[in-house]
Amino acid sequence: MKYGYLDERSWLDIAGAQIPRAWDILEPVLTAMRERAGQSAYENFEYAAVRARLWTTRYPAGNYPQDLPRMAELRKRLSSR
């Protein structure tokens, strides 16, 4: 994502919720590893986690297209035919 090889919007829309969760779980281990290896250890993982957290802040209810019905609404429409 950082260099534009992956489409950030697509990737964050698909995996955006899992990355910060994984970071939170691993942060104590990563902190210990960084004490030995320096701040650059796992920096790309941190970058992805920060971008994902910002994404979920921007889209707290998800990024579902507003012009597309949700499944429950679609079922209602189809069953009323």
mmCIF file of the N, C-alpha and C atoms, coordinates in Angstrom:
data_MODEL
# 
_entry.id   MODEL 
# 
loop_
_atom_site.group_PDB 
_atom_site.id 
_atom_site.type_symbol 
_atom_site.label_atom_id 
_atom_site.label_alt_id 
_atom_site.label_comp_id 
_atom_site.label_asym_id 
_atom_site.label_entity_id 
_atom_site.label_seq_id 
_atom_site.pdbx_PDB_ins_code 
_atom_site.Cartn_x 
_atom_site.Cartn_y 
_atom_site.Cartn_z 
_atom_site.occupancy 
_atom_site.B_iso_or_equiv 
_atom_site.pdbx_formal_charge 
_atom_site.auth_seq_id 
_atom_site.auth_comp_id 
_atom_site.auth_asym_id 
_atom_site.auth_atom_id 
_atom_site.pdbx_PDB_model_num 
ATOM 1   N N  . MET A 1 1  ? 0.822   -1.189  0.000  1.00 0.00 ? 1  MET A N  1 
ATOM 2   C CA . MET A 1 1  ? 0.000   0.000   0.000  1.00 0.00 ? 1  MET A CA 1 
ATOM 3   C C  . MET A 1 1  ? 0.863   1.248   0.000  1.00 0.00 ? 1  MET A C  1 
ATOM 4   N N  . LYS A 1 2  ? 1.898   1.217   0.793  1.00 0.00 ? 2  LYS A N  1 
ATOM 5   C CA . LYS A 1 2  ? 2.733   2.400   0.968  1.00 0.00 ? 2  LYS A CA 1 
ATOM 6   C C  . LYS A 1 2  ? 3.321   2.883   -0.359 1.00 0.00 ? 2  LYS A C  1 
ATOM 7   N N  . TYR A 1 3  ? 3.613   1.959   -1.255 1.00 0.00 ? 3  TYR A N  1 
ATOM 8   C CA . TYR A 1 3  ? 4.230   2.311   -2.532 1.00 0.00 ? 3  TYR A CA 1 
ATOM 9   C C  . TYR A 1 3  ? 3.265   2.232   -3.709 1.00 0.00 ? 3  TYR A C  1 
ATOM 10  N N  . GLY A 1 4  ? 1.993   1.976   -3.421 1.00 0.00 ? 4  GLY A N  1 
ATOM 11  C CA . GLY A 1 4  ? 1.001   1.947   -4.472 1.00 0.00 ? 4  GLY A CA 1 
ATOM 12  C C  . GLY A 1 4  ? 0.897   0.626   -5.218 1.00 0.00 ? 4  GLY A C  1 
ATOM 13  N N  . TYR A 1 5  ? 1.569   -0.431  -4.755 1.00 0.00 ? 5  TYR A N  1 
ATOM 14  C CA . TYR A 1 5  ? 1.474   -1.732  -5.414 1.00 0.00 ? 5  TYR A CA 1 
ATOM 15  C C  . TYR A 1 5  ? 0.144   -2.427  -5.110 1.00 0.00 ? 5  TYR A C  1 
ATOM 16  N N  . LEU A 1 6  ? -0.434  -2.125  -3.973 1.00 0.00 ? 6  LEU A N  1 
ATOM 17  C CA . LEU A 1 6  ? -1.744  -2.653  -3.604 1.00 0.00 ? 6  LEU A CA 1 
ATOM 18  C C  . LEU A 1 6  ? -2.718  -1.494  -3.561 1.00 0.00 ? 6  LEU A C  1 
ATOM 19  N N  . ASP A 1 7  ? -3.911  -1.728  -4.052 1.00 0.00 ? 7  ASP A N  1 
ATOM 20  C CA . ASP A 1 7  ? -4.935  -0.695  -3.989 1.00 0.00 ? 7  ASP A CA 1 
ATOM 21  C C  . ASP A 1 7  ? -5.407  -0.567  -2.540 1.00 0.00 ? 7  ASP A C  1 
ATOM 22  N N  . GLU A 1 8  ? -5.053  0.524   -1.904 1.00 0.00 ? 8  GLU A N  1 
ATOM 23  C CA . GLU A 1 8  ? -5.328  0.715   -0.483 1.00 0.00 ? 8  GLU A CA 1 
ATOM 24  C C  . GLU A 1 8  ? -6.817  0.651   -0.162 1.00 0.00 ? 8  GLU A C  1 
ATOM 25  N N  . ARG A 1 9  ? -7.638  1.309   -0.944 1.00 0.00 ? 9  ARG A N  1 
ATOM 26  C CA . ARG A 1 9  ? -9.082  1.321   -0.657 1.00 0.00 ? 9  ARG A CA 1 
ATOM 27  C C  . ARG A 1 9  ? -9.659  -0.085  -0.685 1.00 0.00 ? 9  ARG A C  1 
ATOM 28  N N  . SER A 1 10 ? -9.310  -0.860  -1.699 1.00 0.00 ? 10 SER A N  1 
ATOM 29  C CA . SER A 1 10 ? -9.820  -2.237  -1.791 1.00 0.00 ? 10 SER A CA 1 
ATOM 30  C C  . SER A 1 10 ? -9.322  -3.081  -0.625 1.00 0.00 ? 10 SER A C  1 
ATOM 31  N N  . TRP A 1 11 ? -8.045  -2.993  -0.361 1.00 0.00 ? 11 TRP A N  1 
ATOM 32  C CA . TRP A 1 11 ? -7.447  -3.814  0.697  1.00 0.00 ? 11 TRP A CA 1 
ATOM 33  C C  . TRP A 1 11 ? -8.024  -3.458  2.057  1.00 0.00 ? 11 TRP A C  1 
ATOM 34  N N  . LEU A 1 12 ? -8.153  -2.185  2.342  1.00 0.00 ? 12 LEU A N  1 
ATOM 35  C CA . LEU A 1 12 ? -8.698  -1.775  3.639  1.00 0.00 ? 12 LEU A CA 1 
ATOM 36  C C  . LEU A 1 12 ? -10.175 -2.097  3.758  1.00 0.00 ? 12 LEU A C  1 
ATOM 37  N N  . ASP A 1 13 ? -10.904 -2.020  2.663  1.00 0.00 ? 13 ASP A N  1 
ATOM 38  C CA . ASP A 1 13 ? -12.318 -2.371  2.705  1.00 0.00 ? 13 ASP A CA 1 
ATOM 39  C C  . ASP A 1 13 ? -12.492 -3.851  3.041  1.00 0.00 ? 13 ASP A C  1 
ATOM 40  N N  . ILE A 1 14 ? -11.600 -4.683  2.548  1.00 0.00 ? 14 ILE A N  1 
ATOM 41  C CA . ILE A 1 14 ? -11.686 -6.126  2.773  1.00 0.00 ? 14 ILE A CA 1 
ATOM 42  C C  . ILE A 1 14 ? -11.097 -6.531  4.131  1.00 0.00 ? 14 ILE A C  1 
ATOM 43  N N  . ALA A 1 15 ? -9.926  -6.027  4.473  1.00 0.00 ? 15 ALA A N  1 
ATOM 44  C CA . ALA A 1 15 ? -9.210  -6.504  5.665  1.00 0.00 ? 15 ALA A CA 1 
ATOM 45  C C  . ALA A 1 15 ? -9.049  -5.442  6.744  1.00 0.00 ? 15 ALA A C  1 
ATOM 46  N N  . GLY A 1 16 ? -9.672  -4.301  6.563  1.00 0.00 ? 16 GLY A N  1 
ATOM 47  C CA . GLY A 1 16 ? -9.454  -3.182  7.469  1.00 0.00 ? 16 GLY A CA 1 
ATOM 48  C C  . GLY A 1 16 ? -9.766  -3.442  8.929  1.00 0.00 ? 16 GLY A C  1 
ATOM 49  N N  . ALA A 1 17 ? -10.714 -4.267  9.222  1.00 0.00 ? 17 ALA A N  1 
ATOM 50  C CA . ALA A 1 17 ? -11.071 -4.516  10.628 1.00 0.00 ? 17 ALA A CA 1 
ATOM 51  C C  . ALA A 1 17 ? -10.124 -5.503  11.293 1.00 0.00 ? 17 ALA A C  1 
ATOM 52  N N  . GLN A 1 18 ? -9.571  -6.436  10.545 1.00 0.00 ? 18 GLN A N  1 
ATOM 53  C CA . GLN A 1 18 ? -8.730  -7.473  11.130 1.00 0.00 ? 18 GLN A CA 1 
ATOM 54  C C  . GLN A 1 18 ? -7.330  -6.987  11.487 1.00 0.00 ? 18 GLN A C  1 
ATOM 55  N N  . ILE A 1 19 ? -6.796  -6.060  10.730 1.00 0.00 ? 19 ILE A N  1 
ATOM 56  C CA . ILE A 1 19 ? -5.416  -5.623  10.934 1.00 0.00 ? 19 ILE A CA 1 
ATOM 57  C C  . ILE A 1 19 ? -5.225  -4.916  12.283 1.00 0.00 ? 19 ILE A C  1 
ATOM 58  N N  . PRO A 1 20 ? -6.045  -3.930  12.648 1.00 0.00 ? 20 PRO A N  1 
ATOM 59  C CA . PRO A 1 20 ? -5.855  -3.313  13.969 1.00 0.00 ? 20 PRO A CA 1 
ATOM 60  C C  . PRO A 1 20 ? -6.060  -4.312  15.118 1.00 0.00 ? 20 PRO A C  1 
ATOM 61  N N  . ARG A 1 21 ? -6.977  -5.245  14.926 1.00 0.00 ? 21 ARG A N  1 
ATOM 62  C CA . ARG A 1 21 ? -7.197  -6.268  15.954 1.00 0.00 ? 21 ARG A CA 1 
ATOM 63  C C  . ARG A 1 21 ? -5.939  -7.117  16.133 1.00 0.00 ? 21 ARG A C  1 
ATOM 64  N N  . ALA A 1 22 ? -5.329  -7.516  15.011 1.00 0.00 ? 22 ALA A N  1 
ATOM 65  C CA . ALA A 1 22 ? -4.088  -8.297  15.072 1.00 0.00 ? 22 ALA A CA 1 
ATOM 66  C C  . ALA A 1 22 ? -2.972  -7.478  15.716 1.00 0.00 ? 22 ALA A C  1 
ATOM 67  N N  . TRP A 1 23 ? -2.888  -6.194  15.366 1.00 0.00 ? 23 TRP A N  1 
ATOM 68  C CA . TRP A 1 23 ? -1.871  -5.328  15.975 1.00 0.00 ? 23 TRP A CA 1 
ATOM 69  C C  . TRP A 1 23 ? -2.054  -5.267  17.494 1.00 0.00 ? 23 TRP A C  1 
ATOM 70  N N  . ASP A 1 24 ? -3.289  -5.065  17.934 1.00 0.00 ? 24 ASP A N  1 
ATOM 71  C CA . ASP A 1 24 ? -3.564  -4.968  19.367 1.00 0.00 ? 24 ASP A CA 1 
ATOM 72  C C  . ASP A 1 24 ? -3.149  -6.240  20.102 1.00 0.00 ? 24 ASP A C  1 
ATOM 73  N N  . ILE A 1 25 ? -3.400  -7.387  19.498 1.00 0.00 ? 25 ILE A N  1 
ATOM 74  C CA . ILE A 1 25 ? -3.026  -8.663  20.118 1.00 0.00 ? 25 ILE A CA 1 
ATOM 75  C C  . ILE A 1 25 ? -1.516  -8.818  20.183 1.00 0.00 ? 25 ILE A C  1 
ATOM 76  N N  . LEU A 1 26 ? -0.841  -8.430  19.120 1.00 0.00 ? 26 LEU A N  1 
ATOM 77  C CA . LEU A 1 26 ? 0.612   -8.637  19.018 1.00 0.00 ? 26 LEU A CA 1 
ATOM 78  C C  . LEU A 1 26 ? 1.455   -7.490  19.557 1.00 0.00 ? 26 LEU A C  1 
ATOM 79  N N  . GLU A 1 27 ? 0.844   -6.378  19.889 1.00 0.00 ? 27 GLU A N  1 
ATOM 80  C CA . GLU A 1 27 ? 1.617   -5.191  20.282 1.00 0.00 ? 27 GLU A CA 1 
ATOM 81  C C  . GLU A 1 27 ? 2.609   -5.443  21.413 1.00 0.00 ? 27 GLU A C  1 
ATOM 82  N N  . PRO A 1 28 ? 2.260   -6.174  22.477 1.00 0.00 ? 28 PRO A N  1 
ATOM 83  C CA . PRO A 1 28 ? 3.274   -6.418  23.517 1.00 0.00 ? 28 PRO A CA 1 
ATOM 84  C C  . PRO A 1 28 ? 4.510   -7.159  22.984 1.00 0.00 ? 28 PRO A C  1 
ATOM 85  N N  . VAL A 1 29 ? 4.286   -8.122  22.114 1.00 0.00 ? 29 VAL A N  1 
ATOM 86  C CA . VAL A 1 29 ? 5.400   -8.869  21.528 1.00 0.00 ? 29 VAL A CA 1 
ATOM 87  C C  . VAL A 1 29 ? 6.204   -7.963  20.601 1.00 0.00 ? 29 VAL A C  1 
ATOM 88  N N  . LEU A 1 30 ? 5.506   -7.191  19.785 1.00 0.00 ? 30 LEU A N  1 
ATOM 89  C CA . LEU A 1 30 ? 6.186   -6.290  18.856 1.00 0.00 ? 30 LEU A CA 1 
ATOM 90  C C  . LEU A 1 30 ? 6.999   -5.231  19.601 1.00 0.00 ? 30 LEU A C  1 
ATOM 91  N N  . THR A 1 31 ? 6.469   -4.738  20.707 1.00 0.00 ? 31 THR A N  1 
ATOM 92  C CA . THR A 1 31 ? 7.200   -3.754  21.516 1.00 0.00 ? 31 THR A CA 1 
ATOM 93  C C  . THR A 1 31 ? 8.492   -4.361  22.040 1.00 0.00 ? 31 THR A C  1 
ATOM 94  N N  . ALA A 1 32 ? 8.419   -5.575  22.533 1.00 0.00 ? 32 ALA A N  1 
ATOM 95  C CA . ALA A 1 32 ? 9.624   -6.252  23.031 1.00 0.00 ? 32 ALA A CA 1 
ATOM 96  C C  . ALA A 1 32 ? 10.630  -6.478  21.906 1.00 0.00 ? 32 ALA A C  1 
ATOM 97  N N  . MET A 1 33 ? 10.140  -6.862  20.752 1.00 0.00 ? 33 MET A N  1 
ATOM 98  C CA . MET A 1 33 ? 11.035  -7.083  19.608 1.00 0.00 ? 33 MET A CA 1 
ATOM 99  C C  . MET A 1 33 ? 11.690  -5.783  19.161 1.00 0.00 ? 33 MET A C  1 
ATOM 100 N N  . ARG A 1 34 ? 10.931  -4.705  19.225 1.00 0.00 ? 34 ARG A N  1 
ATOM 101 C CA . ARG A 1 34 ? 11.489  -3.406  18.829 1.00 0.00 ? 34 ARG A CA 1 
ATOM 102 C C  . ARG A 1 34 ? 12.532  -2.892  19.809 1.00 0.00 ? 34 ARG A C  1 
ATOM 103 N N  . GLU A 1 35 ? 12.447  -3.304  21.052 1.00 0.00 ? 35 GLU A N  1 
ATOM 104 C CA . GLU A 1 35 ? 13.475  -2.904  22.017 1.00 0.00 ? 35 GLU A CA 1 
ATOM 105 C C  . GLU A 1 35 ? 14.834  -3.456  21.608 1.00 0.00 ? 35 GLU A C  1 
ATOM 106 N N  . ARG A 1 36 ? 14.834  -4.605  20.970 1.00 0.00 ? 36 ARG A N  1 
ATOM 107 C CA . ARG A 1 36 ? 16.086  -5.218  20.508 1.00 0.00 ? 36 ARG A CA 1 
ATOM 108 C C  . ARG A 1 36 ? 16.445  -4.814  19.088 1.00 0.00 ? 36 ARG A C  1 
ATOM 109 N N  . ALA A 1 37 ? 15.435  -4.764  18.206 1.00 0.00 ? 37 ALA A N  1 
ATOM 110 C CA . ALA A 1 37 ? 15.712  -4.572  16.778 1.00 0.00 ? 37 ALA A CA 1 
ATOM 111 C C  . ALA A 1 37 ? 15.550  -3.133  16.304 1.00 0.00 ? 37 ALA A C  1 
ATOM 112 N N  . GLY A 1 38 ? 14.914  -2.278  17.112 1.00 0.00 ? 38 GLY A N  1 
ATOM 113 C CA . GLY A 1 38 ? 14.698  -0.894  16.708 1.00 0.00 ? 38 GLY A CA 1 
ATOM 114 C C  . GLY A 1 38 ? 13.291  -0.672  16.162 1.00 0.00 ? 38 GLY A C  1 
ATOM 115 N N  . GLN A 1 39 ? 12.935  0.590   16.028 1.00 0.00 ? 39 GLN A N  1 
ATOM 116 C CA . GLN A 1 39 ? 11.586  0.983   15.615 1.00 0.00 ? 39 GLN A CA 1 
ATOM 117 C C  . GLN A 1 39 ? 11.205  0.515   14.220 1.00 0.00 ? 39 GLN A C  1 
ATOM 118 N N  . SER A 1 40 ? 12.186  0.227   13.387 1.00 0.00 ? 40 SER A N  1 
ATOM 119 C CA . SER A 1 40 ? 11.857  -0.169  12.020 1.00 0.00 ? 40 SER A CA 1 
ATOM 120 C C  . SER A 1 40 ? 11.325  -1.603  11.932 1.00 0.00 ? 40 SER A C  1 
ATOM 121 N N  . ALA A 1 41 ? 11.477  -2.383  12.995 1.00 0.00 ? 41 ALA A N  1 
ATOM 122 C CA . ALA A 1 41 ? 10.952  -3.748  12.981 1.00 0.00 ? 41 ALA A CA 1 
ATOM 123 C C  . ALA A 1 41 ? 9.422   -3.703  12.863 1.00 0.00 ? 41 ALA A C  1 
ATOM 124 N N  . TYR A 1 42 ? 8.914   -4.407  11.906 1.00 0.00 ? 42 TYR A N  1 
ATOM 125 C CA . TYR A 1 42 ? 7.466   -4.516  11.660 1.00 0.00 ? 42 TYR A CA 1 
ATOM 126 C C  . TYR A 1 42 ? 6.808   -3.176  11.337 1.00 0.00 ? 42 TYR A C  1 
ATOM 127 N N  . GLU A 1 43 ? 7.584   -2.289  10.740 1.00 0.00 ? 43 GLU A N  1 
ATOM 128 C CA . GLU A 1 43 ? 7.014   -0.974  10.425 1.00 0.00 ? 43 GLU A CA 1 
ATOM 129 C C  . GLU A 1 43 ? 5.929   -1.056  9.355  1.00 0.00 ? 43 GLU A C  1 
ATOM 130 N N  . ASN A 1 44 ? 6.033   -1.994  8.424  1.00 0.00 ? 44 ASN A N  1 
ATOM 131 C CA . ASN A 1 44 ? 4.991   -2.115  7.407  1.00 0.00 ? 44 ASN A CA 1 
ATOM 132 C C  . ASN A 1 44 ? 3.696   -2.648  8.003  1.00 0.00 ? 44 ASN A C  1 
ATOM 133 N N  . PHE A 1 45 ? 3.806   -3.523  8.974  1.00 0.00 ? 45 PHE A N  1 
ATOM 134 C CA . PHE A 1 45 ? 2.620   -3.991  9.690  1.00 0.00 ? 45 PHE A CA 1 
ATOM 135 C C  . PHE A 1 45 ? 1.999   -2.832  10.460 1.00 0.00 ? 45 PHE A C  1 
ATOM 136 N N  . GLU A 1 46 ? 2.838   -2.026  11.100 1.00 0.00 ? 46 GLU A N  1 
ATOM 137 C CA . GLU A 1 46 ? 2.325   -0.856  11.816 1.00 0.00 ? 46 GLU A CA 1 
ATOM 138 C C  . GLU A 1 46 ? 1.656   0.115   10.849 1.00 0.00 ? 46 GLU A C  1 
ATOM 139 N N  . TYR A 1 47 ? 2.280   0.336   9.708  1.00 0.00 ? 47 TYR A N  1 
ATOM 140 C CA . TYR A 1 47 ? 1.704   1.227   8.697  1.00 0.00 ? 47 TYR A CA 1 
ATOM 141 C C  . TYR A 1 47 ? 0.310   0.738   8.294  1.00 0.00 ? 47 TYR A C  1 
ATOM 142 N N  . ALA A 1 48 ? 0.193   -0.559  8.019  1.00 0.00 ? 48 ALA A N  1 
ATOM 143 C CA . ALA A 1 48 ? -1.099  -1.123  7.626  1.00 0.00 ? 48 ALA A CA 1 
ATOM 144 C C  . ALA A 1 48 ? -2.119  -0.983  8.748  1.00 0.00 ? 48 ALA A C  1 
ATOM 145 N N  . ALA A 1 49 ? -1.678  -1.195  9.993  1.00 0.00 ? 49 ALA A N  1 
ATOM 146 C CA . ALA A 1 49 ? -2.597  -1.090  11.131 1.00 0.00 ? 49 ALA A CA 1 
ATOM 147 C C  . ALA A 1 49 ? -3.082  0.348   11.330 1.00 0.00 ? 49 ALA A C  1 
ATOM 148 N N  . VAL A 1 50 ? -2.191  1.298   11.169 1.00 0.00 ? 50 VAL A N  1 
ATOM 149 C CA . VAL A 1 50 ? -2.578  2.708   11.315 1.00 0.00 ? 50 VAL A CA 1 
ATOM 150 C C  . VAL A 1 50 ? -3.532  3.107   10.197 1.00 0.00 ? 50 VAL A C  1 
ATOM 151 N N  . ARG A 1 51 ? -3.212  2.738   8.960  1.00 0.00 ? 51 ARG A N  1 
ATOM 152 C CA . ARG A 1 51 ? -4.095  3.076   7.842  1.00 0.00 ? 51 ARG A CA 1 
ATOM 153 C C  . ARG A 1 51 ? -5.463  2.415   8.021  1.00 0.00 ? 51 ARG A C  1 
ATOM 154 N N  . ALA A 1 52 ? -5.463  1.173   8.510  1.00 0.00 ? 52 ALA A N  1 
ATOM 155 C CA . ALA A 1 52 ? -6.728  0.461   8.726  1.00 0.00 ? 52 ALA A CA 1 
ATOM 156 C C  . ALA A 1 52 ? -7.541  1.104   9.838  1.00 0.00 ? 52 ALA A C  1 
ATOM 157 N N  . ARG A 1 53 ? -6.880  1.520   10.905 1.00 0.00 ? 53 ARG A N  1 
ATOM 158 C CA . ARG A 1 53 ? -7.606  2.174   11.996 1.00 0.00 ? 53 ARG A CA 1 
ATOM 159 C C  . ARG A 1 53 ? -8.204  3.493   11.518 1.00 0.00 ? 53 ARG A C  1 
ATOM 160 N N  . LEU A 1 54 ? -7.471  4.241   10.719 1.00 0.00 ? 54 LEU A N  1 
ATOM 161 C CA . LEU A 1 54 ? -8.011  5.482   10.152 1.00 0.00 ? 54 LEU A CA 1 
ATOM 162 C C  . LEU A 1 54 ? -9.192  5.191   9.221  1.00 0.00 ? 54 LEU A C  1 
ATOM 163 N N  . TRP A 1 55 ? -9.105  4.105   8.459  1.00 0.00 ? 55 TRP A N  1 
ATOM 164 C CA . TRP A 1 55 ? -10.191 3.702   7.563  1.00 0.00 ? 55 TRP A CA 1 
ATOM 165 C C  . TRP A 1 55 ? -11.449 3.400   8.368  1.00 0.00 ? 55 TRP A C  1 
ATOM 166 N N  . THR A 1 56 ? -11.311 2.605   9.428  1.00 0.00 ? 56 THR A N  1 
ATOM 167 C CA . THR A 1 56 ? -12.494 2.246   10.217 1.00 0.00 ? 56 THR A CA 1 
ATOM 168 C C  . THR A 1 56 ? -13.040 3.445   10.983 1.00 0.00 ? 56 THR A C  1 
ATOM 169 N N  . THR A 1 57 ? -12.206 4.424   11.263 1.00 0.00 ? 57 THR A N  1 
ATOM 170 C CA . THR A 1 57 ? -12.694 5.669   11.868 1.00 0.00 ? 57 THR A CA 1 
ATOM 171 C C  . THR A 1 57 ? -13.518 6.456   10.847 1.00 0.00 ? 57 THR A C  1 
ATOM 172 N N  . ARG A 1 58 ? -13.064 6.430   9.619  1.00 0.00 ? 58 ARG A N  1 
ATOM 173 C CA . ARG A 1 58 ? -13.785 7.144   8.550  1.00 0.00 ? 58 ARG A CA 1 
ATOM 174 C C  . ARG A 1 58 ? -15.090 6.438   8.183  1.00 0.00 ? 58 ARG A C  1 
ATOM 175 N N  . TYR A 1 59 ? -15.102 5.109   8.241  1.00 0.00 ? 59 TYR A N  1 
ATOM 176 C CA . TYR A 1 59 ? -16.277 4.315   7.876  1.00 0.00 ? 59 TYR A CA 1 
ATOM 177 C C  . TYR A 1 59 ? -16.684 3.415   9.045  1.00 0.00 ? 59 TYR A C  1 
ATOM 178 N N  . PRO A 1 60 ? -17.150 3.992   10.151 1.00 0.00 ? 60 PRO A N  1 
ATOM 179 C CA . PRO A 1 60 ? -17.461 3.186   11.337 1.00 0.00 ? 60 PRO A CA 1 
ATOM 180 C C  . PRO A 1 60 ? -18.584 2.175   11.123 1.00 0.00 ? 60 PRO A C  1 
ATOM 181 N N  . ALA A 1 61 ? -19.480 2.436   10.200 1.00 0.00 ? 61 ALA A N  1 
ATOM 182 C CA . ALA A 1 61 ? -20.578 1.508   9.921  1.00 0.00 ? 61 ALA A CA 1 
ATOM 183 C C  . ALA A 1 61 ? -20.300 0.681   8.668  1.00 0.00 ? 61 ALA A C  1 
ATOM 184 N N  . GLY A 1 62 ? -19.063 0.659   8.233  1.00 0.00 ? 62 GLY A N  1 
ATOM 185 C CA . GLY A 1 62 ? -18.701 -0.058  7.018  1.00 0.00 ? 62 GLY A CA 1 
ATOM 186 C C  . GLY A 1 62 ? -18.763 0.843   5.802  1.00 0.00 ? 62 GLY A C  1 
ATOM 187 N N  . ASN A 1 63 ? -18.471 0.278   4.669  1.00 0.00 ? 63 ASN A N  1 
ATOM 188 C CA . ASN A 1 63 ? -18.410 1.037   3.422  1.00 0.00 ? 63 ASN A CA 1 
ATOM 189 C C  . ASN A 1 63 ? -19.364 0.440   2.392  1.00 0.00 ? 63 ASN A C  1 
ATOM 190 N N  . TYR A 1 64 ? -20.508 -0.032  2.860  1.00 0.00 ? 64 TYR A N  1 
ATOM 191 C CA . TYR A 1 64 ? -21.499 -0.646  1.982  1.00 0.00 ? 64 TYR A CA 1 
ATOM 192 C C  . TYR A 1 64 ? -22.081 0.421   1.063  1.00 0.00 ? 64 TYR A C  1 
ATOM 193 N N  . PRO A 1 65 ? -22.213 0.139   -0.234 1.00 0.00 ? 65 PRO A N  1 
ATOM 194 C CA . PRO A 1 65 ? -22.756 1.138   -1.166 1.00 0.00 ? 65 PRO A CA 1 
ATOM 195 C C  . PRO A 1 65 ? -24.171 1.574   -0.766 1.00 0.00 ? 65 PRO A C  1 
ATOM 196 N N  . GLN A 1 66 ? -24.374 2.869   -0.655 1.00 0.00 ? 66 GLN A N  1 
ATOM 197 C CA . GLN A 1 66 ? -25.654 3.393   -0.199 1.00 0.00 ? 66 GLN A CA 1 
ATOM 198 C C  . GLN A 1 66 ? -26.790 3.136   -1.177 1.00 0.00 ? 66 GLN A C  1 
ATOM 199 N N  . ASP A 1 67 ? -26.486 2.977   -2.447 1.00 0.00 ? 67 ASP A N  1 
ATOM 200 C CA . ASP A 1 67 ? -27.539 2.766   -3.436 1.00 0.00 ? 67 ASP A CA 1 
ATOM 201 C C  . ASP A 1 67 ? -27.886 1.288   -3.638 1.00 0.00 ? 67 ASP A C  1 
ATOM 202 N N  . LEU A 1 68 ? -27.270 0.410   -2.871 1.00 0.00 ? 68 LEU A N  1 
ATOM 203 C CA . LEU A 1 68 ? -27.527 -1.022  -2.973 1.00 0.00 ? 68 LEU A CA 1 
ATOM 204 C C  . LEU A 1 68 ? -28.316 -1.482  -1.758 1.00 0.00 ? 68 LEU A C  1 
ATOM 205 N N  . PRO A 1 69 ? -29.445 -2.191  -1.975 1.00 0.00 ? 69 PRO A N  1 
ATOM 206 C CA . PRO A 1 69 ? -30.239 -2.603  -0.812 1.00 0.00 ? 69 PRO A CA 1 
ATOM 207 C C  . PRO A 1 69 ? -29.491 -3.645  0.028  1.00 0.00 ? 69 PRO A C  1 
ATOM 208 N N  . ARG A 1 70 ? -29.771 -3.642  1.311  1.00 0.00 ? 70 ARG A N  1 
ATOM 209 C CA . ARG A 1 70 ? -29.265 -4.706  2.192  1.00 0.00 ? 70 ARG A CA 1 
ATOM 210 C C  . ARG A 1 70 ? -30.111 -5.944  1.950  1.00 0.00 ? 70 ARG A C  1 
ATOM 211 N N  . MET A 1 71 ? -29.626 -7.086  2.370  1.00 0.00 ? 71 MET A N  1 
ATOM 212 C CA . MET A 1 71 ? -30.285 -8.353  2.085  1.00 0.00 ? 71 MET A CA 1 
ATOM 213 C C  . MET A 1 71 ? -31.723 -8.391  2.615  1.00 0.00 ? 71 MET A C  1 
ATOM 214 N N  . ALA A 1 72 ? -31.940 -7.916  3.838  1.00 0.00 ? 72 ALA A N  1 
ATOM 215 C CA . ALA A 1 72 ? -33.292 -7.935  4.406  1.00 0.00 ? 72 ALA A CA 1 
ATOM 216 C C  . ALA A 1 72 ? -34.255 -7.123  3.545  1.00 0.00 ? 72 ALA A C  1 
ATOM 217 N N  . GLU A 1 73 ? -33.814 -5.959  3.090  1.00 0.00 ? 73 GLU A N  1 
ATOM 218 C CA . GLU A 1 73 ? -34.661 -5.124  2.234  1.00 0.00 ? 73 GLU A CA 1 
ATOM 219 C C  . GLU A 1 73 ? -34.920 -5.807  0.895  1.00 0.00 ? 73 GLU A C  1 
ATOM 220 N N  . LEU A 1 74 ? -33.906 -6.424  0.336  1.00 0.00 ? 74 LEU A N  1 
ATOM 221 C CA . LEU A 1 74 ? -34.057 -7.116  -0.939 1.00 0.00 ? 74 LEU A CA 1 
ATOM 222 C C  . LEU A 1 74 ? -35.044 -8.273  -0.809 1.00 0.00 ? 74 LEU A C  1 
ATOM 223 N N  . ARG A 1 75 ? -34.945 -9.023  0.259  1.00 0.00 ? 75 ARG A N  1 
ATOM 224 C CA . ARG A 1 75 ? -35.882 -10.135 0.480  1.00 0.00 ? 75 ARG A CA 1 
ATOM 225 C C  . ARG A 1 75 ? -37.326 -9.631  0.571  1.00 0.00 ? 75 ARG A C  1 
ATOM 226 N N  . LYS A 1 76 ? -37.531 -8.511  1.262  1.00 0.00 ? 76 LYS A N  1 
ATOM 227 C CA . LYS A 1 76 ? -38.877 -7.914  1.353  1.00 0.00 ? 76 LYS A CA 1 
ATOM 228 C C  . LYS A 1 76 ? -39.401 -7.570  -0.038 1.00 0.00 ? 76 LYS A C  1 
ATOM 229 N N  . ARG A 1 77 ? -38.541 -6.914  -0.815 1.00 0.00 ? 77 ARG A N  1 
ATOM 230 C CA . ARG A 1 77 ? -38.954 -6.526  -2.168 1.00 0.00 ? 77 ARG A CA 1 
ATOM 231 C C  . ARG A 1 77 ? -39.325 -7.742  -3.000 1.00 0.00 ? 77 ARG A C  1 
ATOM 232 N N  . LEU A 1 78 ? -38.478 -8.767  -2.936 1.00 0.00 ? 78 LEU A N  1 
ATOM 233 C CA . LEU A 1 78 ? -38.715 -9.946  -3.757 1.00 0.00 ? 78 LEU A CA 1 
ATOM 234 C C  . LEU A 1 78 ? -39.922 -10.751 -3.292 1.00 0.00 ? 78 LEU A C  1 
ATOM 235 N N  . SER A 1 79 ? -40.150 -10.772 -1.996 1.00 0.00 ? 79 SER A N  1 
ATOM 236 C CA . SER A 1 79 ? -41.283 -11.555 -1.491 1.00 0.00 ? 79 SER A CA 1 
ATOM 237 C C  . SER A 1 79 ? -42.624 -10.859 -1.722 1.00 0.00 ? 79 SER A C  1 
ATOM 238 N N  . SER A 1 80 ? -42.593 -9.562  -1.940 1.00 0.00 ? 80 SER A N  1 
ATOM 239 C CA . SER A 1 80 ? -43.847 -8.829  -2.180 1.00 0.00 ? 80 SER A CA 1 
ATOM 240 C C  . SER A 1 80 ? -44.264 -8.867  -3.641 1.00 0.00 ? 80 SER A C  1 
ATOM 241 N N  . ARG A 1 81 ? -43.523 -9.518  -4.469 1.00 0.00 ? 81 ARG A N  1 
ATOM 242 C CA . ARG A 1 81 ? -43.861 -9.617  -5.904 1.00 0.00 ? 81 ARG A CA 1 
ATOM 243 C C  . ARG A 1 81 ? -44.899 -10.662 -6.150 1.00 0.00 ? 81 ARG A C  1 
# 
